[in-house]
Amino acid sequence: MAFVTVCVTGCSSSTTEGGLPAAPDVLKKAATAMSAVKTVAFSLTTEGNPPIPVKTAEGDLTREGDAKGKIQIMIGALQELEFVLAGDSVYIKGPTGGFQKSMSREQLAALYDPSAVVTAVPVLLSSATGGKIEEVGGAYKVSVTLPGEPLKKIVPGVTGDLPGTLMIDKATSRVTSIDLPLNGGTVKVALTDYDAPVTIEAPAV
């Protein structure tokens, strides 16, 4: 009996009652896996009317901070823009005309810097708290409380810690999606095409 008690106590940190790994262990492995990511395809979509400035975004991101893609963002009115982030420079293209070198990285960060997603996700995973875990196909579904500081780099406009749901691929420990319920709607961040070849160059202006 004593042996059984010790075994249950010792094993409880690494497995759940259903035989699944404990959520903190899954999150730790995911943080390590995400820290090694070199490139990723990213998308942010919204349903309803969540109180954030970005309505949709998609693009290719690199660990070095380069990025390219499209974004719908409220800047006075809803604007659809193409962006290229190359080195310290930010290039924006509106509905008409070509790309313009428009602002610094520091100015962009005050609005939304999509390239920060690559480095923010491992921090988010390392500092998430709580954790209810389920197995869904080839993934772990982990319900957690997400810390506001790294979260706002992924979903601009959020404040404070918020509940969210992570989908983490069992085979690679990489995050495939983040779902975030907000007042008025929901936000979904999807991450795909890990470490695919990506070429990002400054456009002609």
N, C-alpha and C positions, 0 to 999 in steps of 0.2 A: 504493500500500500504506500509506504514511504517513497519507494522508487517511482511509482506512478505519479504521485504528487509532484516530485521533483521534475520528472519528465514533462508533465503538463506545464509547469511553471517555466521551465527552461525553453520549451518549444513555443510558448504562447507569443513570443516576440517575433517569431519568424513565420508562423502560419496562423490562419484563422480557424475557427471551428469547422468551417466547410472545406478545409484543406488548402485554401488559397494562401498565397504569401500575404503577410501583413502589409497594410497600406504604406507605412513608413519605409519599409524595405523596397517596395516597388517604386516609390517616389525617389528614394536615394539612387537606385539603379538608373532611373530615368534621367535624373540630374546629371549623372556621370556620362550617360550616352549622349545627352543633348549638348554637353560641353565639348564633345568631340566633333560635332557637326560642322562641315565646311560650307555647304550650300543647302538651301531649302526653298521650295516654292510655298508661298504664303497667301492665304486669302482671309479676309474679314468680311462677314456678311451680317446684316441686321434684319430682324423681323419686328414689326410694330414700329414704335417710335421711341427707342431707348435714348436717354439724355446724353448722347455723345456726339461730337462734331463729325466724326467719320461715319459714313453710311455704308460704304463698301470700299474695299481695297484688295488689290492682288498684285503679286509680283515675285521676282526672284531675288533672294537675299544671299549675301555672303558673310562669313564670319569676320572678314576684314572691314565690313561696314559699307560695302558697295551694294547698290540695289537698283532695280528698275521695275516699273509697273504702272498701274493706273489707280486712281483714287477718286472717290466722290466725297467731298468734304464741305461742311458749312463754313464759309468765310464771308459773312454778311448774307450771302445767298448760297444755295447748293451749287457747287462747281465740280465739274468733272475734269480732271487733270491727268496728264502723263508725267512721270517723274524719272529722272536718272540721278542717282547719287554716286559720284565718282570721286574718290579722294576727299578733299575738303570742299568740293564744289557741289552745288545743288542746281539741277536744271529742271525747269518746269515748262510744259507745253499745254496751252489751253485749247479750247475748241477750235480756234482759228490760229493761223500762223505756225511758226516753228518753235523749237526749244529756245528758252532764254535762261542765261545764268542769273538766277533770281535772288538768292539769299545764301547766307552762310549755314553751316551745319548747326551752329548754336541757335540761330534764328529758327531753323526748321524744327529743332528739338522742342521749342516752345509751342509749336503746333502739333506735330506728329512726325517722328522719324521711324519709318517702317524698319529700317535696318537694325534698330535696337532690339527687335524681336529675338534675333539669334542669341544674343547674350543675356537677354532678360528672362527667357524661359528657364534656363538652369537655376537661376536665382529664385524664380517663382517656385519651382519644384522643391528646392532645398529649404524654403521657408514656409511652405504650405503646412497647415495644421489640421488636426482631426483626420478623418479618412475612413470612409465606408467603401469597401471594395467588392466588386462583382466581376464575374467572368462573362464576357459577351463575345462569342466567336473566338477569334484569335487575339482578343484584346482584353485588357483590364479596364473596367470603368471605375474610376475613383472619385468619390464625392468628398470635397475638401473645402476648407476656408483658405482663400487666396489672399496673400498680403498685398495691400494697396500700392506700395512703392514700386515693385517690379511690374505689377499688373497694369499700371497706367502707362507703362512704356509699350505694352502690347495692345491695350484697349484704351485709347486716349479719352480723358474726361471722367474716368471713374475716380472715386475718392474713397479712401478707407478700405478695410478688409471686406471681402465679399465671398459668399458661397459660390462654388462653381463645380463643374464636372469635367474631369480629364479622361480622355481615351488614350491608353498607352499600349502600343503594340507589344505582345508577349515575346515575340522572337527577337526584337531589336531593342526593346525598352525605350523606343522613341515615342514622343507625343504625336498623336495624329489629329487630335482636336481638343479645343477648350470651349466649353459652353458656359455662358454667363447670363443668368437671369437678372434683368434690371427693371426698375420702375418704367412701365410703358412698353416693354419689349424685351428682346433677347439679342445677344451677340454670340456669334460662332466664329472661332478662329480655326482654320484648318491648315495643317502642315503636311506637305507631300514632296515627292521627288527629292528625297534626301541625297545629298552629295552628287547630284547630277552635274555635268559640265555646264558652267555658266560663264558667259563673257559679257562684261559690262564696261563700256567705254564712254567717255564724254562725247556727247553729240556735237555736231557742227553748229555753231551759233553765229 
